[in-house]
Amino acid sequence: MKITVVGLGKIGLPLAVQFARSGHEVFGADVNASVVEQVNAGVEPFPGEAHLGEYLKEVAGGAAEGGRLSATTDTAVAVADSDAVVVVVPLFVDDQARPDFGWMDSATQDIARGLKPGTLVVYETTLPVGTTRTRWKPMLEAGSGLVEGSDFHLVFSPERVLTGRVFEDLRKYPKLVGGLSEEGAAKAVEFYEAVLQFDERLDLQRGNGVWDLGSAEAAEMAKLAETTYRDVNIGLANQFGAFAAKHGIDVYQVIEASNSQPYSHIHRPGIAVGGHCIPVYPRLYLWNDPDATVVRAAREANAAMPAYTVGLAVGAAGGDLSGKRVVVLGASYRGGVKETAFSGVFATVQALREAGAAVLVHDPMYTADELKGFGWDSYELGQAADVVVVQADHAEYAGLSKDDFPGVQVVVDGRRLLDKEKFEGVRFLVVGQAEHGISEQGGADLDVAGAAQGAGA
């Protein structure tokens, strides 16, 4: 097959490489000329994705150069020469949970200009339920003059991979598809069976592979459901953690005990829920279902966690952070990934500044100039600090001790990563866990929903 992947970001580029490694000729389309140039040169444009660099070198260059993947900024031309088109263009959501389709609309219009009869078009970007049928179908038909269901086929198939391990996850999880017609769905199943390989999953009654969910709407909802579940679960864990800390209970012991039987799957509390997926997709679900009070409450609880954590620091520091040097460890939204999308660092820094602290940020994946670009003063290990707050669980942080922070008086570990024994003599708190023998003060006495007030936010 000839395949166009529209959007060469952290999901789209690995997908394009995967398709090329499966023996197909792939065109990668992106509006960023620099990304296109790097891909054509066989150079990964972003770090941190396992195996991407080596795999890209294997397939880059296009058929004329003996490769199977070439990149271009002209989406319409690539689509016109393709049997299948896979769309992985970002969809943004504002603070009011309103989706911004600007980039996707532009890409869809480009696709329509090059669309020819017989083409399969698949959207993988997570969408509100109904978007494939009510937005993309009429837009593609209007721009191409073709009729969906007879001239071309339109399908939704959500990406279900995690940045940093895309190739592993493509093998591990079933590929969900939902078409606007039975014929379109059948073509999508055939397509993905030709471009993906799956690990055996004896735990799945249906078996691993490509699953047809019967409609585009079912496939759209499946992605929203699995990610919203995680947000709700984390919100519940955070509220358990706040209660447990207030009453001198180790919530991690509680969670381990609860999860020892097969009907409980409680996640872990923490300072923040970040990334492109978990904080965003519940908002897309709420766009469809504004009466989902459980989803809304969980999202509010999780959004309050950075301020709650800062409240712990305020309390542990005697109720005042004014003038204190507070170090935030981790700009990334999670460890091992150079990405700040919806990272808890933003709300954490804001709450600390509002509490009067002099805030510095450290992250092993970012240079001082890059951190400065976000508006933060950078910190180097070994410099003086009064308070340390762990925001991202980078592996490099696990071995740190009080010697790395001369003068440190308080540590608040938002990820349960540090070794308390290495901070002897330091007031050491973990989000969701009471200090042994000490009743938590300040922010620890707050409900998660009211944490913003406790942190001075």
N, C-alpha and C positions, 0 to 999 in steps of 0.2 A: 504493500500500500504506500501511497503518498499521504503524509499527515502534516497538517499545520497545527502547531501549538501557539496560541495567542496569549502572550504574557510570559516573559522569561524571568520570573521572580523566583523566590525560594521554593516554590512548589512547581511552577511551570517548567523551569529549566531542568530539574531532575526528571520530570515526566518526559520531556523531549528526549533526554538522553536515554531513558529507559526504553522508549519506543524505538529509538535508533539502534540500541543494543539488541533489540528483539528482531532486527533484520529489515526494518522499514526505512524508507527515505523520509526524512523529517525536515520541515521548515519551521524555524522558530521566529515568530514575529513579535517585535517589541518596539515601543515608541522611543526608547532610550538608545541613541546611536552608539554610545559608549559600551553598553551591554552587548549590543549586536557585534561590535568590533571585537570585543574580548571573546565572545563565544566562537566567532569564526576563527580566532587565533588559538582556540583550544584552552583558553585561560578562564578559570571560574571567576565570575565577577563579585562573588561574596564568599567569605570563609565560613567554615563550620559545618558544612554538609558532608557527612561521611561518604567517601568514595567518589564524590562528584568530580574532583579534580582529575583523578586517574581515568574515570569513565569518559569524561568529556574529551580528553586527549585521544581516546580510542576512536571516537565517532565524528569529531569535528572536521570541517573542511568541505563537506558536501560531496556529492557523487563525482563531480569533475576532478576532485583531488583525492579520490579514493575513500572519502568518508561518507557518512550517512546523515549528518546534521549540518545544516547551514542556517544562518540567521539573517533576518532582513527587517527593515523598518516599513516595508510596503506590505501590509497585511492582505490587501485585496489581491495583489499579484500572487502571493503564496497560496491563498485560498482557491484561486482560479485553477491552480495546478494540483489540487489535493482531492483525495477521496474522502477524507475525514478531517474535521476541524475540532480541536479541543480548546476550550476557552478557560483560562485561569487568570483573569484580570481582577484586580482588587475592587471590592465593594466597601465603601466607607460608611460609618454610622456616626451621627453626631451625638451630643450629650442628651438630646431629647429622643433618642432611639429612632431617629429618622434616617433611613438609608439614602445615601447619595450615589446615584447610579451613573454619575457623569462619565467616569472612565469606561464603564461597561457599555454605556450607550454608544460612546464613540467607537469602541472596538466592534460592537455589533453592526454599526453602520458600515464600517470598513469591510467586515465579513460579508455583509449583504451585497456590496458592490462587486465582490469577486465570486459570489456563490453561483455554482452551476448545477444543473440537474444531476441527481444521483448522489449528492454529497450528504454525509452524516455530520450533523453539528451537535456537539456535546458541551454543555456548560458544567464546569466542576466547581466554580466559585460558589460558596455557600450563599443561599438566597432565601428571602421570605417565601413562604408557601404561596404558590400560584404565579410566581414571576415568570417561569419558563413559558407557561401557556399564555398569560395575559400581556406580557411585555415583549419577550424575545420573539415569539412567533409572529405577531403582527409587524414588528420592526424588520425582521428578516424578509418577510413576504413583501412588505412595501418597498424595501430597498433593492430587492432582487427581481421582483416581478414573478417570482415562483410561488408555488403552492405547497405548504408543508403537508406532509402525509402522502403526497403523490410525486412531486418534483424533488423534494428533499425531505430529510427526516431530522427531527429535533428531539433531544434527549437531555435529561438531567442526571448527572452522576457525581455525587459529592466527593471531593478529596477528603481522605480520612487519615492523613499522615501527619507526623510531627516533624517540624524542622529539626534537622540534625540527623535524622534517621529515616529519611524518605524511602530509600531503596529497601530497607528492612521492612518498613510498614507496608509497602506495596505488596510484598509477598505474604505478610502476616494476616491482613484483614480482608474480608470479602469485599468485592467491588460492587457497590450498589448502583443499579440503573433504574430509571423510570422514564418511559417514553410517552409521547402524545398519541402514539398509535402502537398497535401490536407489532406491526412490521418494523417500525422504528426501534422499538425495544429489542426485537430479535437481532437487528443489525448491530445495535450497541453491544449486546452480549457477544456476538461474533467478533466484533472489533476488539473488545477488551480481552477476550480469550486469546487473541492473536498478538497482543502487545504486552501482556502481563504473565508472570509465572507465580504460582501460589504454593505456599508451604501447606503440608497436610495439617489439618486441624481436627483431631479426633473428638474435641470437645464440642464441635458444632454439629448438631443433628443434621443440618442441611448440607454440611460439608463446606470447605473453603472454595472460593471461586467467584464467579460473577453471578450476582443475585438480581433477578428482575422483580421489582417491588410492585409492578402492575400499573403505576402511573407516575408522572413527573412529580405530582404533589406528594405522594408517599415518599419518594426519594428525597425531596426537599425537606420534608418534615423529619425524616430519619436523622439527617445530619443535625438539625436544630435540636432534636430530642436528646441525642447522645451528648452533645456539648452542654445543653441546658441542664441535664441531669448532673453533670459534674459541678456546674456552678451552684446549683441548689444543694448538692451534697457538701461542698466546701463551705457554703453559707451555714449549713447546719453544724458542721464541725467547728466553725468559728464561734458560733453561739454556745455550743457545748464548752469550748475552750475558755470563753470569757466567764461562764458560770463556774467551771471547775477551778479556775485560777482564783476567783473571788472566795471560794469556799475551801481552799487548801487541798484540792484534789488534783492528781496528775492525770490529765485528760488522755495522755498517750497510753497510759495503763488501761484506762477505760476503753479506748478505741481498740487496743489489741485484744482485750477480753471480749468485747462485743463482736469483733470480727472473727472470733474463733469458731463461730457456728456459721453455716452457709447462707443465712438469710440477712446478714448484716455486712455492709460494705462501706463503712464510714471512712471518709477521706481524712486528711490531716488539716488542722488549722494553720494559719500562716499570716504574714504581714500583708500579702496582696495577692490578687489573682490578675495575671497579666497575659500579654500575648495577643495574637490576632484572633483567637478563637473564643476561649471561655468567657472573657468579659464582653464580647461583641455579640455572639450568636443568641444569647438570651434576649438581647434587645431586639433582634430580628424576629424572634418568636413573639415578643410582646407587641411588635408592630402588627402581627396577625391576630394576636389574642390579648388585647389590653386588659381583660378581666382575670388574667392569670396571676392572682395575688401571691401565690407561693413563689413564683419565679421573680416577681418584682421585689418581694421582701428579701429573698436571697441575694439578689443583685445589690440592693441597698446595704445589706449587712456586709457583703464582701467589699464594697466600695468604701465602707467606713473603717476597714481594718488598718490602713496606714495611720490614720489619725488615732485610732485606738492604741496602736503600738507606740506612737509618740507619747500618748498619755501615760503609758507605762514608764517611759523614760523620764517624763516630767515628775511623776510620783517618786520614782527611785532616786532622783536627783534632789529630792527635798522640796518639790513643788515649783521649781524655777530653773529654766534653762538659759536665762538671760546672760548673754556674753560667753556662754560655754562653747567650746569647740566640739561639735558633734560630727562624727564621721559616719557616713552612710556607706556601707559595704555593698556594692553592686548597683550598677545602673541598668543592666539587662533585666528583662522580665523573669528570666529563669537562668539557672546556672548553665554554663557551657555554650551559650548562644549570644552572639553579638547582635542584639535586637532589643529596642526599647519600646516597642509597640504596647501601649497601655500598661507600661511598667509601673509598679508601685513606687518607684523612685520619685516620680513627679509629685504625687500627693504627700509622700513622706517628707521630701525637702520643703514643700510648701508649709506643712504643719509645723515642722521644726523652726522654720523662719518666723512663723507667726507666734511661736512660743519664745522667740527672742534669741534663738541659738545662732551661732556662727557655723554654717553648715559647709562641710567638705565631702566630696564624693570620690570613692575609689572603685575602680573596676579593672581587672587585669586584661580585659579585652579591648579597652579604650585607652587612647593616648590622652595626655593632659590637654592637648589642644582640642581633641574631640569632646571631652567633658566640658571644656570651656565654651564650646559651641552650643551646648545646652543651657549655658548660663550658670554653671557651677564652678566653684573653686575645686581643684583636684587635690587629692591627698596621696601622700606616699607613706608606705609602711615605715615606722620608725620615728615619724613626727609626733609631736605632743598631741594628746587628745583627752578630753574629759569624759565623753560619752561615745559609745559605738553602737550603731544599729545595723544589724544584718538584714539586708533587703533581698539579695539574690544568693542562691546556694551554689556559687562557683566552687569547684573542687579545691581550688587553691586556698580557700579560706578555712578548710577543715582543720588544718594544723596550726592555726594562729594561736598566739598566747598573749598575755598581758605585756610581755616584753616588746611586742610589735606596736604597742600603743602607750608610750611613756606617759605616765600620769593618769591613765584611765581610771575612772571611778565607778562607772556604770556601763554594763553591756546589756543590750536587749536583743536577743537572738530571735529574729522573725522567721527563721527557717529550721530551727532545732539542728543546727549544723556544728557549732563550736563545741569544744570539750570544756566543760565547766571547770574541770580540775586544773586546767592551764590558766585559770583566772582567779587564783587564790587571793583572797582579800579584796576582790572586786564585787560590787553588787551586780549579780548576774541573774537575769530574767529570761525566760523563754515564753514566747506567745502561746497561751493556752496551758501554761504549767506554773503552779504556784511555787514560790521559793520555799525550800525545806525549812520548816520551823519559823517562817516569817510571814506575817499577814501582809499581802500586797496592798499598796497604798495608791493614791492618785488614780491613774487611769485604770488600774486593775479593778477598782470598785465600780466601773461603769458598765452599763450594757453596751453591746457592740453598736446598736443603733444610735446610742447617745454619745459615742466616743468622740465625735467631732468637738463637742463642747468641752470634754475633758482635756483635749489636746490644745485647746485655745483656738481651734479652727472656726 
